[in-house]
Amino acid sequence: MHKILMVLFFIFAVIPAHALSVITDTETEKLLHKIIAPVATAANIPESRLKIHIVNDADFNAFVTGGEDVYIYTGLLMRIHDVNALQAVVAHELGHTVGGHIQQMSARMEAEMKRALMIQALGIGLMVAGGNPTLGAGVLAGAGGVAKQSLLSFSRDEERIADDLAVDLMVRANINPAGLLTVFNQMNDMMGATESKISKHNTNHPLTNERLKNTREKLKNTKHDGEFTKYSNDEYELVRAKLIGYLYPEQRILDKYPYRDTTSPAIYARAIGNMRRGALSGAAQGTRTLIGRDPKNPYFFELLGDIEYQFGHYDDSASAYEMALKLEPNAPQIQTALALVLAERKKPNDNARATELCKTALLREKAPLTYWVLSKLYDDGREYWAMAEFYNMNGNAKKAKQFAKKAQSVLKPDTPEYIKSGDILSGPEK
Ligand SMILES: [Zn+2]
C-alpha cells in the first residue's frame, strides 16, 4: 500500500482558490493541438509556435495572448460536447487577435498572469503533489488575483468583428463555421435566464442572440465550395471523460457516467474516479477493459501505470508506462512518471534510465515534478541545482537562490548546471 493514497484527496484543498492552475496532460494537450492547429494556421500562427494551456477553472472561457498562447478553461471543455464547436470558440478568440483587439493586454499584465498560473500535472503528478503541495503547483501568494480578474474586455463591435473573423478563419481552415451557432445556442441555454435581465447598455458583451443573428447573416454571405473536413468526437469524448474523472467529485462523475453506461469514455471517467478515491481494484479492472478494447491507446497504459504505482507494484507500473511510451514516445509527463517509479524502485540501471527520462522530458517541457524527480536521482551536487529549478518554477525565489548557491559551491564552474544555477541567482528576487 502506498502512503500517497491518504493525501490524494487534499490536493485541491492546498491550492489557493484565487489562483488559476494550468493542467498539464499529454493526452489532452495533443488532442487540443490537433483540433486547434488548423484554425491557428488559418490565423497565420505556425503550428510549431502554437501553445495550448489548459486552465483548471469552471468558467466557460478561453482566451489568446501574445497571438500564440491559447488558454482553454476546463469549464469550457466540460460543457462543449463537439469538436467543431470548440474550434469555433478558439476561432473567435483568434478573431480578436487577427482583428488587432488584443493590445489592451499589456506585456506586464501578461507576464503577471503567467506568474500567477500554477502548473498541475494530472495522473501521477496529481498523486505526488498530494503528498507535497508545492510539487505540482507553483503557488504565488498574492499574485493569483490578477489572473482571476476579467483579463480582457472587448467592446460589442469588437465581439461582432471577432465573430465575423472566426467565420472567415474557419472557412479558410476548411472547418464548418456553423460550429459558432452551436456555441451561441449553448450559451443561450446556459445563461439565457440571466442575460435577459441584463440591460443592453450595461454590458460589454453583446447579447448572445444578437451574435447569433449576426453570425447567421455572415454565414449566408460566406461562400465555400466542397465538403468541410469532418472531425470525429471520439478522442475528444475520452479527454472530456478524463478531465471529469480527475476534476469532479465522485457523485458528479457517476451522475454523468452512470454504471449502465458502458462506453469507453464512461469506463475511463469511472476508473479515474475510482483511482482517486483509492478503489484501486475497480480502477485497474476498468482500465484493463479499456486496454482490451483499444490496445494501441497509450493513455490507457499511462492510467494503468498510475494505478499500479499507487498499489506499490513498481514492476507492473514501470512496464505499463514503458508500453505507453512505446505507443507515444513524445510524452514528457509519462517519462516523468516512469522516472519517478524507477527512482523509487532502485533496481540496477534504474537510476541511469530515470535520469535519461527526466532529461528527455525537460527538453520538451519544463515541469516542477520532473526537476523534483531529478533531484532524487543526482548525488553529485546537481541535485541542488535541480531543487533550485524546482523552487524557481514554483515561484519561490528565496529557496531557489539558496539551492542555486549550494549547487555552485559544489559544482565545477564550467558545468551546465553551475551556469544554470547562476541564471537563477541573477534572476528576480520574487
Ligand atoms: Zn470575444
Residues whose N, C-alpha, C, O or C-beta is under 5 A from the ligand:
A	BS01	ZN	E159 A162
